[in-house]
């Protein structure tokens, strides 16, 4: 049943590179946010 609903995953080079760049950007933003939250929490 599930095979009839979901398309096969896209794994061409362009898609993989785009997804990797998006993921790295997202992780960088999340890391910066996390560090800012900790920095604000440590302030008196």
C-alpha atoms as one frame of an Amber mdcrd trajectory, in Angstrom:
protein
   0.000   0.000   0.000   2.713   2.465   0.970   4.659   1.827  -2.209   1.653
   2.963  -4.213   1.427   6.312  -2.382   5.024   7.477  -1.942   7.212   8.250
  -4.937  10.715   6.811  -5.016  13.345   9.038  -3.357  15.241  11.512  -5.512
  18.956  10.819  -5.361  20.440  12.619  -8.334  23.626  14.631  -7.749  21.944
  18.052  -7.936  19.317  17.108  -5.363  21.878  15.629  -2.974  24.092  18.725
  -3.191  21.117  21.036  -2.636  19.899  19.013   0.332  23.403  18.904   1.839
  23.801  22.679   1.508  20.361  23.250   3.057  21.142  20.906   5.948  24.516
  22.536   6.664  22.903  25.987   6.613  20.096  24.833   8.911  22.597  23.310
  11.350  24.669  26.525  11.376  21.581  28.611  12.157  20.493  26.185  14.881
  23.988  26.192  16.425  24.135  30.002  16.451  20.680  30.178  18.034  21.651
  27.629  20.664  24.855  29.517  21.499  22.973  32.833  21.761  20.414  31.294
  24.096  23.171  29.945  26.340  25.003  33.275  26.251  21.844  35.178  27.238
  21.135  32.665  30.007  24.636  33.123  31.469  24.274  36.931  31.648  23.345
  38.318  35.110
